[in-house]
C-alpha cells in the first residue's frame, strides 16, 4: 500500500522551493522496494514560472513546467 498523505490546507512551511530542491511524487522508497520518483526544481520565477526536471530510469529527461 502506498502511504500517501495529503493536506486539506496550505502549509506555509511547504511553500519554500529553491533550485535543486526535490518535489517528490512518491516516498524515497516506494512500495517497499523501488526507488521513489521526484522532480528537481530547475528554475523559479515567482508569479511567472516553475520549471522542474526528472531523469527517468531509462536516462530520458522529463520536464514539468507551470507558468
C-alpha positions in Angstrom: 0.0 0.0 0.0 1.3 3.5 -0.9 1.4 5.6 2.2 0.5 9.0 0.6 -0.5 11.9 2.9 -2.5 14.9 1.7 -3.2 18.2 3.3 -6.5 20.0 3.4 -4.9 23.4 3.8 -1.9 25.4 2.5 1.0 24.9 4.9 3.4 27.9 4.8 6.3 25.6 5.7 5.8 23.7 2.4 5.8 26.9 0.3 9.6 27.4 0.1 11.2 26.0 -3.1 14.7 26.7 -4.3 16.6 25.4 -7.4 18.0 22.0 -6.6 15.1 21.1 -4.2 13.2 17.8 -4.8 9.5 17.7 -5.5 8.6 14.1 -4.5 5.9 12.2 -6.4 6.4 9.1 -4.2 8.3 8.3 -0.9 12.1 7.8 -1.2 11.5 4.0 -1.2 8.2 3.2 -3.0 6.1 0.1 -2.4 8.9 -1.1 -0.1 11.2 -2.0 -2.9 11.7 0.5 -5.7 13.3 4.0 -5.7 10.8 6.8 -5.4 10.2 9.3 -8.2 10.9 13.0 -7.9 11.4 16.2 -9.9 14.3 18.5 -9.3 13.5 22.2 -9.3 15.5 23.9 -12.0 14.1 27.5 -12.1 11.7 29.6 -10.1 10.3 32.9 -11.2 7.7 33.9 -8.6 4.4 34.7 -10.1 5.6 33.6 -13.6 7.1 30.1 -13.8 8.3 26.9 -12.0 10.4 24.5 -14.1 11.3 21.0 -12.9 13.2 18.1 -14.5 13.2 14.4 -13.8 15.6 11.8 -15.1 13.8 8.6 -15.8 15.4 5.2 -15.2 15.9 5.0 -19.0 18.0 8.2 -18.9 15.4 10.2 -20.6 14.7 13.7 -19.2 11.1 14.6 -18.3 10.1 18.2 -17.6 7.2 19.7 -15.8 6.6 23.5 -16.1 4.0 25.7 -14.6 3.6 29.3 -15.9 
